[in-house]
Amino acid sequence: MSSSISKSDKKYVWHPFTQMQTAPSPLVITKAKDSILYAEDGKEYLDCNSSWWVNIHGHGNTYLKEALIQQYDEIDHVIFAGVTHPKAVELSEKIISLLPKDLTKVFFSDNGSTAVEVALKMAFQYWFNLNQPRKRILALEGAYHGDTFGAMSISQRGYFNEPFEHLFFAVDYLPFPRIDLEDELLDQAKVKFQSNEFAAIILEPLVQGSAGMYMYSPYFLNELTALAKSFGVLVIFDEVMTGWGRTGQLFAMNHINETPDIVCLSKGLTGGVLPLGLTVATDHIYNAFLAEEKTKALLHGHSFTGNPLACAVACASIDLTQKTEFFENVNRISKKHSQFKLSLENINTIEIRQLGTIIAIEIKLPNSDYFSSIRDEAYHYFLDKGLLIRPLGNIIFLNPPYCTTNEELDKMYLGINSFLASKNLIFNV
Ligand SMILES: *Cc1c(COP(=O)(O)O)cnc(C)c1O
């Protein structure tokens, strides 16, 4: 039942992260409202992963729509070098008011990867401008920071980016901070920082998303941040995924006392409606770029830097995060998730992790080849049940829009339970 859209898609479209030879035809989604995606053939799907982790308020939000239309009538787009516009300024003020007080300067780009690229360029050029030769960077094993070259360089190396590996810059990695390794890893980091060679450290705070929703402690995040800062190493938090309520707080950094020098934001920034990335830095970093020489400036930009439509929708999305319903919903989903987690505890074939509105179920089977087949099997099993869940290998996870109702959450949990039961991983359904 391949429609004309499917046929033309097959003929003309090259999809992301997709082996085009073997992948089945993509779902054709023609409409979306709140947490529901409507397919061309009339079938409905719950958007269990927020349309690639971006949609926080649900689809078709009328407040965001009004902001978009109004802005379109004012100004659609304009160059952002030598020019500014009201919504970029308003957005910067709003962002600064929400972040720790040291973070004061906002740089605009288009997505999460570019927000990370900008952070890296800020960090390396900071030391360059100071005439101090710090060139090394520390990241965590399992990291994912995007798909551009700089972002790939600092991410986990593996078959995803093997063809490009010879082009990456050298990066030091710290093992994932499992609870029993924390103090040992802090000692390892200290030895590295003592070399005075490290320009920066970059972290996905508290949750490594693409690795499989791996979670580590606020204690470790706080101590590592403090340690790095004590050696002058710049600390970059990639909050592209963890921002905007995902971890139960507005930002993951709100779980700790220490604050980063640079933070990267995207995904939920516009409510997941338009592409936009922000890299926010401290005055301390910004000041290192001030000089008579133009070459000390951050010579970076994109055609769509500071796009007014994206800025207007981001401002409106931030307004929604300040309403009481926002955290009521975040807390409601977090609580439902933790009850579901409890219901699955003490089953040794799965490991279950939860923080805020993210819950992940890792299927632990001995044969690792089986992992990839269970991923495809699970994906299609859930589609059949009206759930759009895109597992990360053998890890099934939910990070739904915050408008998702309790009934819809129950449908997701039931779907997961019945999948686990179908694989004889649990028996209690
Ligand atoms: C998704 C993601 C990115 C990349 O963002 P894109 O908008 O896909 O380029 C970077 N960092 C983290 C932590 C992410 O989850």
The ligand as an SDF file (V2000), in Angstrom:
LIG
                    3D

 15 15  0  0  0  0  0  0  0  0999 V2000
   20.9460   15.7800   19.4790 C   0  0  0  0  0  0  0  0  0  0  0  0
   22.1540   16.1910   20.1900 C   0  0  0  0  0  0  0  0  0  0  0  0
   23.1250   16.9930   19.5840 C   0  0  0  0  0  0  0  0  0  0  0  0
   23.0560   17.3680   18.1320 C   0  0  0  0  0  0  0  0  0  0  0  0
   21.9840   18.2040   17.8580 O   0  0  0  0  0  0  0  0  0  0  0  0
   21.4590   18.3020   16.3430 P   0  0  0  0  0  0  0  0  0  0  0  0
   20.4210   19.3670   16.3960 O   0  0  0  0  0  0  0  0  0  0  0  0
   20.9040   16.9550   16.0050 O   0  0  0  0  0  0  0  0  0  0  0  0
   22.6150   18.6690   15.4860 O   0  0  0  0  0  0  0  0  0  0  0  0
   24.1880   17.4230   20.3440 C   0  0  0  0  0  0  0  0  0  0  0  0
   24.3020   17.0660   21.6400 N   0  0  0  0  0  0  0  0  0  0  0  0
   23.3940   16.3100   22.2510 C   0  0  0  0  0  0  0  0  0  0  0  0
   23.5700   15.9740   23.6970 C   0  0  0  0  0  0  0  0  0  0  0  0
   22.2930   15.8210   21.5590 C   0  0  0  0  0  0  0  0  0  0  0  0
   21.4150   15.0080   22.1700 O   0  0  0  0  0  0  0  0  0  0  0  0
  1  2  1  0
  2  3  1  0
  2 14  2  0
  3  4  1  0
  3 10  2  0
  4  5  1  0
  5  6  1  0
  6  7  2  0
  6  8  1  0
  6  9  1  0
 10 11  1  0
 11 12  2  0
 12 13  1  0
 12 14  1  0
 14 15  1  0
M  END
$$$$
